[in-house]
Amino acid sequence: MDADVCYRAVQARDARFDGLFFIAVRTTRIFCRPVCPARTPLRRNVEFFSNAPAAQAAGYRPCLRCRPEVSPDLPVWAGTSTTVNRALRLIDEGALDDGSVARLAERLGLTDRHLRRLFLEHVGVSPVVVAQTRRTLFAKKLITETNLAFADIAFAAGFASLRRFNEAIRDTYQRNPKELRRFAPPEADAGSAVELKLNYRPPYDWDAFLNFIRPRAIPGLESADQQIYRRNGVRVRHSPRENCLVARIEPAGVNRLRSLVERMRFFFDLRANTREIAAHLGKSPVMKPVIKRHPGLRLPGCWDAFELAVRAILGQQVTVKGASTLAGRLVERFGPPKAEVLADADLASIGLPKARAESIRAFARAVSDGRIRFDASVAAPDMIGRMQELPGIGAWTANYIAMRALGDPDAFPASDLGLLKAAGVSSARRLEEIAQAWRPWRSYAALYLWESLRRKE
């Protein structure tokens, strides 16, 4: 990080830098977001950190005014390796809530010593410190934005006990949970739905996101209209003035709030630095016009990886509408897609061709026995290769699944007819050659090209 550039961004309170770094004030021992409304401290009194755990490990506490806990996360922490990013995703999913660093390292195919060294080199702190900071910041978010009981907040945030939750809050904020709640008392009645704000780094093309999701939504599980996405007691709308999405979660989902929030951040691609992506892709004459028309285009993730994979296989050689119809029949007949259910299911009963039915069953068996995993323990390129070893899973399907189920920013289904048409080329090989210049953001390039076709319809 260039400290002078960071300081100028703080002076301007530029939201484009929110989440890219934190400013820490030596005189107050507090760290803030670049958009903090407090008076800008003198340059000689500050230092900068690329992430909140590093700032806390250096002895700074989070600002109660700008609330670092709501800062947009980075998709890839600056300077980190692919292995560290996979570890960070597993930590976000709770790998260290009830597990050890040694177990986390084993899942990644490393020794715990090597994993600790990578974290110190690329993040500046150990995996345990990252996990502790994430838990504490999420707990603070729930204290401030909800009326949940503190015991519910403790367990929703991943703490093993109420005592540890109280200790962590006092150590971090020098106040107990009750004192923190007084700063922004929640307005909702006890037992009502929880409403949380999920911040992003602007811009965000919400219309384009819903336009992509709407025809691909699985009937019986999810739906999207012109403004709102809905699924299983979760309702999400856009608040552009606040640079956030607002998620309303019904009481039944409260005990799994943290996992729900992580799913939403992934599904809505809230960690993307869209300006960096656009600046890189915009160098290409093919990409420049559509990027100019759609600032803030996001890569839709998925709510459930296996579900998305099944939907992708159903979509082979049929229209988007046809695939959604088949997906709705599958849900009606077998319930939400589960590997253990579909491994031996009679899929011909929903009108599937024999070969495609066997592809889904083979895929389900591979997920059930652990050959295919979606938990970041295996790198995306390796997983693409594994998927293509299964019957009926070609390069297009494997790369599409990697894009949306694994969140791989560089997967690219080059044989897609729509991409070939949008790029103005006739062969997948030629498109692959052109797309080399788009790395490591080829998944976003594909999304931009598909969007360019939709605008021409």
C-alpha positions as CSV (number, residue, x, y, z in Angstrom):
1,M,0.0,0.0,0.0
2,D,1.2,3.5,-0.8
3,A,0.6,5.4,2.5
4,D,0.3,8.8,0.8
5,V,-2.4,7.5,-1.6
6,C,-4.2,5.9,1.3
7,Y,-4.1,9.2,3.3
8,R,-5.5,11.2,0.3
9,A,-8.3,8.6,0.0
10,V,-9.1,9.1,3.7
11,Q,-9.2,12.9,3.2
12,A,-11.7,12.5,0.4
13,R,-13.7,9.8,2.2
14,D,-13.7,7.9,-1.1
15,A,-16.0,4.9,-0.9
16,R,-14.1,3.2,-3.7
17,F,-11.4,2.5,-1.2
18,D,-13.7,1.1,1.5
19,G,-12.4,-2.3,2.6
20,L,-9.1,-2.0,0.7
21,F,-7.3,-0.7,3.8
22,F,-7.9,0.6,7.3
23,I,-6.4,3.7,8.9
24,A,-5.1,3.5,12.5
25,V,-4.6,6.5,14.7
26,R,-1.7,6.2,17.1
27,T,-3.0,8.9,19.5
28,T,-6.4,7.3,20.1
29,R,-5.4,3.6,19.4
30,I,-8.5,3.3,17.1
31,F,-8.6,2.0,13.5
32,C,-11.2,3.2,11.0
33,R,-12.5,2.7,7.5
34,P,-11.4,5.2,4.8
35,V,-14.9,6.6,4.8
36,C,-15.1,7.4,8.5
37,P,-16.9,10.7,9.1
38,A,-14.6,11.7,12.0
39,R,-12.2,14.5,11.5
40,T,-9.2,13.3,9.5
41,P,-6.2,12.9,11.8
42,L,-2.8,14.3,11.1
43,R,-0.6,12.4,8.7
44,R,2.2,11.9,11.2
45,N,-0.3,10.2,13.7
46,V,-1.5,7.4,11.4
47,E,-0.5,4.1,9.9
48,F,-2.3,1.8,7.5
49,F,-3.3,-1.8,7.5
50,S,-4.6,-4.0,4.7
51,N,-7.0,-5.9,7.0
52,A,-8.8,-5.6,10.3
53,P,-7.1,-8.6,12.0
54,A,-3.7,-7.0,11.4
55,A,-4.9,-3.7,12.9
56,Q,-6.3,-5.4,16.0
57,A,-3.2,-7.5,16.4
58,A,-1.2,-4.2,16.5
59,G,-3.2,-3.0,19.5
60,Y,-5.8,-0.9,17.8
61,R,-9.6,-1.2,18.5
62,P,-12.4,-0.8,16.0
63,C,-14.0,2.6,15.6
64,L,-17.6,2.8,17.0
65,R,-18.5,5.5,14.6
66,C,-17.6,4.1,11.1
67,R,-17.9,0.5,12.3
68,P,-15.1,-1.6,10.6
69,E,-17.3,-4.7,11.0
70,V,-19.5,-3.5,8.1
71,S,-16.6,-2.7,5.8
72,P,-16.8,-4.7,2.4
73,D,-14.4,-7.6,2.4
74,L,-11.8,-8.0,-0.2
75,P,-12.3,-10.9,-2.6
76,V,-8.6,-11.6,-2.5
77,W,-6.7,-10.1,0.3
78,A,-4.0,-7.9,-1.2
79,G,-0.9,-9.8,-1.9
80,T,-2.1,-13.2,-0.6
81,S,-1.5,-16.5,-2.3
82,T,-4.2,-18.8,-3.7
83,T,-3.7,-21.2,-0.8
84,V,-4.2,-18.4,1.8
85,N,-7.4,-17.3,0.0
86,R,-8.8,-20.8,0.1
87,A,-7.9,-20.9,3.8
88,L,-9.6,-17.6,4.4
89,R,-12.8,-18.9,2.7
90,L,-12.7,-22.0,5.0
91,I,-12.2,-19.7,8.0
92,D,-15.2,-17.6,6.9
93,E,-17.2,-20.8,6.8
94,G,-16.3,-21.6,10.4
95,A,-13.3,-24.0,10.0
96,L,-11.7,-22.6,13.2
97,D,-14.8,-22.2,15.3
98,D,-14.6,-25.8,16.4
99,G,-11.5,-27.0,14.6
100,S,-7.7,-26.5,14.8
101,V,-5.2,-24.9,12.5
102,A,-3.6,-28.3,12.0
103,R,-6.9,-29.7,10.8
104,L,-7.4,-26.7,8.5
105,A,-3.9,-27.2,7.1
106,E,-4.6,-30.9,6.5
107,R,-7.7,-30.0,4.4
108,L,-5.5,-27.8,2.3
109,G,-2.7,-30.4,1.9
110,L,-0.2,-28.5,4.1
111,T,1.5,-28.7,7.4
112,D,0.2,-26.4,10.0
113,R,3.6,-24.8,10.3
114,H,3.7,-24.0,6.6
115,L,0.1,-22.5,6.8
116,R,1.1,-20.3,9.7
117,R,4.1,-19.1,7.8
118,L,2.0,-18.2,4.7
119,F,-0.5,-16.3,6.9
120,L,2.3,-14.3,8.5
121,E,3.9,-13.5,5.2
122,H,0.7,-12.6,3.3
123,V,-1.8,-11.4,5.9
124,G,0.5,-10.4,8.7
125,V,-1.2,-12.4,11.5
126,S,-1.9,-16.1,12.2
127,P,-5.1,-18.0,11.1
128,V,-6.3,-18.0,14.7
129,V,-6.1,-14.2,14.9
130,V,-8.1,-13.9,11.7
131,A,-10.8,-16.2,13.0
132,Q,-11.0,-14.4,16.3
133,T,-11.3,-11.0,14.6
134,R,-14.0,-12.2,12.2
135,R,-16.0,-13.6,15.1
136,T,-15.8,-10.4,17.1
137,L,-16.6,-8.1,14.3
138,F,-19.6,-10.1,13.2
139,A,-20.8,-10.2,16.8
140,K,-20.5,-6.4,17.0
141,K,-22.6,-6.1,13.8
142,L,-25.3,-8.2,15.3
143,I,-25.2,-6.2,18.6
144,T,-25.6,-3.0,16.7
145,E,-28.1,-4.0,14.0
146,T,-30.4,-6.5,15.7
147,N,-32.3,-7.0,18.9
148,L,-31.1,-10.6,19.3
149,A,-30.3,-11.8,22.8
150,F,-26.5,-11.8,23.6
151,A,-26.5,-15.6,24.0
152,D,-28.0,-15.9,20.5
153,I,-25.4,-13.5,19.1
154,A,-22.5,-15.4,20.8
155,F,-23.4,-18.7,19.1
156,A,-24.4,-17.1,15.8
157,A,-21.0,-15.5,15.6
158,G,-19.2,-18.7,16.3
159,F,-18.2,-18.3,20.0
160,A,-18.1,-21.5,22.0
161,S,-19.7,-19.8,25.1
162,L,-21.3,-16.7,26.3
163,R,-18.3,-16.1,28.6
164,R,-15.9,-16.1,25.7
165,F,-18.1,-13.8,23.7
166,N,-18.3,-11.3,26.6
167,E,-14.5,-11.4,27.1
168,A,-13.8,-10.9,23.4
169,I,-16.1,-7.8,23.2
170,R,-14.6,-6.3,26.3
171,D,-11.1,-6.9,25.2
172,T,-11.7,-5.4,21.7
173,Y,-14.0,-2.5,22.5
174,Q,-13.3,-1.8,26.2
175,R,-17.1,-1.9,26.7
176,N,-19.4,-4.8,27.5
177,P,-22.2,-5.8,25.0
178,K,-24.9,-3.8,26.8
179,E,-22.9,-0.6,26.6
180,L,-22.2,-1.2,22.8
181,R,-25.9,-1.7,22.1
182,R,-26.8,1.7,23.5
183,F,-24.9,3.4,20.7
184,A,-27.5,2.2,18.1
185,P,-30.5,0.5,19.9
186,P,-32.4,-1.7,17.4
187,E,-36.0,-0.8,16.5
188,A,-37.4,-4.2,15.9
189,D,-39.6,-6.2,18.3
190,A,-38.2,-9.3,20.0
191,G,-38.9,-12.4,17.9
192,S,-39.3,-10.5,14.6
193,A,-37.2,-11.0,11.5
194,V,-33.6,-9.8,11.5
195,E,-32.5,-7.1,9.0
196,L,-28.9,-6.8,8.2
197,K,-27.0,-4.5,5.9
198,L,-24.4,-6.1,3.7
199,N,-22.0,-3.4,2.4
200,Y,-20.2,-3.5,-1.0
201,R,-17.6,-1.4,-2.7
202,P,-19.5,0.7,-5.4
203,P,-20.6,0.5,-8.1
204,Y,-23.1,-2.4,-8.2
205,D,-25.2,-3.1,-11.2
206,W,-28.2,-4.6,-9.4
207,D,-30.5,-4.6,-12.4
208,A,-28.1,-6.7,-14.4
209,F,-27.6,-9.1,-11.5
210,L,-31.4,-9.7,-11.2
211,N,-31.7,-9.9,-14.9
212,F,-29.2,-12.8,-14.9
213,I,-30.7,-14.6,-11.9
214,R,-34.4,-14.2,-12.7
215,P,-34.7,-16.6,-15.6
216,R,-32.3,-19.1,-13.9
217,A,-34.1,-19.2,-10.6
218,I,-35.2,-22.7,-9.6
219,P,-39.0,-22.8,-9.1
220,G,-40.0,-23.9,-5.7
221,L,-36.7,-22.7,-4.1
222,E,-36.1,-19.1,-5.2
223,S,-37.5,-16.2,-7.1
224,A,-36.6,-12.7,-8.2
225,D,-38.7,-9.8,-9.5
226,Q,-37.5,-6.4,-10.7
227,Q,-36.2,-5.3,-7.3
228,I,-36.0,-8.2,-4.8
229,Y,-34.5,-11.7,-4.5
230,R,-36.2,-14.2,-2.3
231,R,-35.3,-17.6,-1.0
232,N,-36.3,-19.7,2.0
233,G,-37.2,-17.0,4.4
234,V,-34.5,-14.6,3.1
235,R,-35.5,-11.4,1.2
236,V,-32.8,-9.1,-0.3
237,R,-33.1,-5.7,-1.8
238,H,-30.7,-3.0,-2.9
239,S,-30.0,0.3,-1.1
240,P,-27.7,2.2,-3.6
241,R,-27.6,5.3,-1.4
242,E,-26.0,3.3,1.4
243,N,-23.8,1.1,-0.9
244,C,-25.3,-2.0,0.6
245,L,-27.8,-4.8,0.1
246,V,-30.4,-5.1,2.9
247,A,-31.2,-8.7,3.9
248,R,-34.4,-9.5,5.8
249,I,-34.0,-12.9,7.5
250,E,-37.0,-14.6,9.1
251,P,-36.7,-15.9,12.7
252,A,-36.1,-19.5,11.6
253,G,-32.8,-18.6,10.1
254,V,-31.4,-16.7,13.1
255,N,-29.5,-19.7,14.5
256,R,-27.4,-19.9,11.3
257,L,-27.0,-16.2,10.7
258,R,-23.2,-16.3,10.1
259,S,-23.4,-19.0,7.4
260,L,-26.4,-17.2,5.8
261,V,-24.4,-13.9,5.6
262,E,-21.4,-15.7,4.1
263,R,-23.7,-17.3,1.5
264,M,-25.2,-14.0,0.6
265,R,-21.7,-12.3,0.3
266,F,-20.7,-15.1,-2.0
267,F,-24.0,-15.3,-4.0
268,F,-24.2,-11.5,-4.6
269,D,-20.4,-11.2,-5.1
270,L,-20.1,-8.5,-2.5
271,R,-16.3,-8.8,-2.2
272,A,-15.6,-7.9,-5.8
273,N,-13.4,-4.9,-6.6
274,T,-15.4,-4.1,-9.7
275,R,-13.3,-1.0,-10.6
276,E,-10.1,-3.0,-10.7
277,I,-11.7,-5.7,-12.8
278,A,-13.2,-3.2,-15.2
279,A,-9.9,-1.3,-15.5
280,H,-8.1,-4.5,-16.6
281,L,-10.8,-5.9,-18.9
282,G,-11.4,-2.4,-20.4
283,K,-8.0,-2.5,-22.1
284,S,-9.6,-5.0,-24.6
285,P,-11.4,-3.5,-27.6
286,V,-13.9,-6.4,-27.4
287,M,-14.7,-5.7,-23.8
288,K,-14.5,-1.9,-23.5
289,P,-17.9,-0.9,-24.9
290,V,-20.0,-3.3,-22.7
291,I,-17.9,-2.4,-19.6
292,K,-18.7,1.2,-20.2
293,R,-22.4,0.5,-20.2
294,H,-22.4,-1.7,-17.1
295,P,-20.2,-0.4,-14.3
296,G,-20.3,-2.7,-11.3
297,L,-21.3,-5.9,-13.0
298,R,-21.1,-8.8,-10.5
299,L,-20.5,-12.5,-11.0
300,P,-23.6,-14.4,-9.5
301,G,-22.5,-17.1,-7.2
302,C,-24.8,-19.7,-5.8
303,W,-26.8,-20.5,-2.7
304,D,-25.8,-24.2,-2.8
305,A,-23.0,-25.6,-4.9
306,F,-24.5,-29.0,-5.6
307,E,-27.8,-27.4,-6.5
308,L,-26.0,-25.1,-9.0
309,A,-24.1,-28.0,-10.5
310,V,-27.3,-30.0,-11.1
311,R,-28.9,-26.9,-12.6
312,A,-25.9,-26.6,-14.9
313,I,-26.1,-30.2,-16.1
314,L,-29.9,-29.8,-16.6
315,G,-29.0,-26.8,-18.8
316,Q,-27.0,-28.8,-21.3
317,Q,-28.3,-28.5,-24.9
318,V,-31.6,-26.8,-23.8
319,T,-32.7,-23.2,-23.4
320,V,-32.4,-21.3,-20.1
321,K,-36.2,-21.5,-19.7
322,G,-36.2,-25.2,-20.5
323,A,-33.5,-25.9,-17.8
324,S,-35.5,-23.9,-15.2
325,T,-38.6,-26.0,-16.0
326,L,-36.6,-29.2,-15.6
327,A,-35.1,-27.9,-12.3
328,G,-38.6,-27.1,-11.0
329,R,-39.8,-30.6,-11.8
330,L,-36.8,-32.1,-10.0
331,V,-37.5,-30.0,-6.9
332,E,-41.2,-31.0,-7.0
333,R,-40.3,-34.7,-7.3
334,F,-37.2,-35.0,-5.1
335,G,-37.1,-31.9,-3.0
336,P,-34.1,-29.5,-2.9
337,P,-31.2,-31.2,-4.8
338,K,-29.1,-33.4,-2.4
339,A,-26.3,-35.7,-3.5
340,E,-27.4,-38.6,-1.4
341,V,-31.0,-38.4,-2.8
342,L,-30.1,-38.0,-6.5
343,A,-27.3,-40.6,-6.5
344,D,-29.8,-43.3,-7.3
345,A,-32.9,-41.3,-8.2
346,D,-35.1,-42.2,-11.2
347,L,-34.6,-39.0,-13.0
348,A,-36.3,-40.2,-16.2
349,S,-39.6,-39.5,-14.3
350,I,-39.0,-35.7,-14.8
351,G,-38.4,-36.1,-18.5
352,L,-34.6,-36.2,-18.6
353,P,-32.8,-38.1,-21.4
354,K,-31.1,-41.2,-20.2
355,A,-27.5,-39.9,-20.7
356,R,-28.2,-36.7,-18.8
357,A,-29.9,-38.5,-16.0
358,E,-26.9,-40.7,-15.6
359,S,-24.6,-37.6,-15.6
360,I,-26.5,-36.2,-12.6
361,R,-26.4,-39.5,-10.8
362,A,-22.7,-39.9,-11.4
363,F,-22.0,-36.4,-10.3
364,A,-24.1,-36.9,-7.1
365,R,-22.1,-40.1,-6.3
366,A,-18.9,-38.2,-6.8
367,V,-20.0,-35.6,-4.3
368,S,-21.3,-38.2,-1.9
369,D,-18.0,-40.0,-1.8
370,G,-15.8,-36.9,-1.6
371,R,-14.3,-36.9,-5.1
372,I,-15.9,-33.6,-5.8
373,R,-15.8,-31.0,-3.0
374,F,-17.0,-27.4,-2.9
375,D,-15.4,-26.3,0.3
376,A,-12.3,-24.6,-1.0
377,S,-10.1,-27.4,0.1
378,V,-9.2,-28.1,-3.5
379,A,-8.1,-25.5,-6.0
380,A,-10.6,-24.6,-8.7
381,P,-8.4,-25.7,-11.7
382,D,-7.9,-29.1,-10.1
383,M,-11.7,-29.4,-9.4
384,I,-12.4,-28.5,-13.1
385,G,-10.2,-31.4,-14.1
386,R,-11.9,-33.8,-11.7
387,M,-15.4,-32.8,-12.9
388,Q,-14.4,-33.5,-16.5
389,E,-13.5,-37.1,-15.6
390,L,-17.2,-37.7,-14.9
391,P,-19.6,-38.9,-17.7
392,G,-21.4,-36.1,-19.4
393,I,-19.3,-33.3,-17.8
394,G,-17.4,-31.4,-20.5
395,A,-15.3,-28.3,-20.4
396,W,-18.3,-25.9,-20.7
397,T,-20.2,-27.4,-17.8
398,A,-17.1,-27.8,-15.6
399,N,-16.0,-24.1,-16.1
400,Y,-19.6,-22.8,-15.6
401,I,-19.8,-24.7,-12.3
402,A,-16.4,-23.3,-11.3
403,M,-17.5,-19.8,-12.1
404,R,-20.6,-19.9,-10.0
405,A,-20.2,-22.7,-7.4
406,L,-16.5,-22.2,-6.7
407,G,-16.4,-18.5,-7.2
408,D,-13.4,-18.9,-9.6
409,P,-12.8,-15.5,-11.2
410,D,-10.8,-17.0,-14.0
411,A,-12.9,-19.9,-15.2
412,F,-14.0,-19.6,-18.8
413,P,-16.4,-21.8,-20.8
414,A,-14.8,-20.9,-24.2
415,S,-17.1,-23.2,-26.2
416,D,-20.2,-21.3,-25.2
417,L,-22.0,-20.2,-28.4
418,G,-23.1,-17.0,-26.8
419,L,-19.6,-16.0,-26.0
420,L,-18.4,-16.9,-29.5
421,K,-21.1,-14.7,-30.9
422,A,-20.5,-11.8,-28.6
423,A,-16.7,-11.9,-29.2
424,G,-17.2,-12.1,-32.9
425,V,-15.1,-15.3,-33.4
426,S,-16.0,-18.7,-34.8
427,S,-13.8,-21.1,-32.7
428,A,-13.3,-21.8,-29.1
429,R,-9.6,-22.0,-29.6
430,R,-9.5,-18.5,-31.0
431,L,-11.6,-17.2,-28.1
432,E,-9.2,-18.9,-25.7
433,E,-6.3,-17.1,-27.3
434,I,-8.1,-13.7,-27.1
435,A,-9.2,-14.4,-23.5
436,Q,-5.6,-14.9,-22.2
437,A,-5.4,-11.1,-22.0
438,W,-8.4,-11.1,-19.7
439,R,-6.8,-13.2,-17.0
440,P,-7.3,-13.4,-14.1
441,W,-10.8,-12.1,-14.6
442,R,-12.1,-14.3,-17.4
443,S,-15.3,-15.3,-15.5
444,Y,-16.2,-11.6,-15.4
445,A,-15.4,-11.2,-19.1
446,A,-17.8,-14.1,-19.8
447,L,-20.5,-12.3,-17.8
448,Y,-19.9,-9.0,-19.7
449,L,-20.1,-10.8,-23.0
450,W,-23.4,-12.5,-22.1
451,E,-24.8,-9.2,-20.9
452,S,-23.9,-7.6,-24.3
453,L,-26.0,-10.2,-26.0
454,R,-29.0,-9.6,-23.7
455,R,-28.9,-5.9,-24.5
456,K,-29.1,-6.7,-28.2
457,E,-32.2,-8.9,-27.8
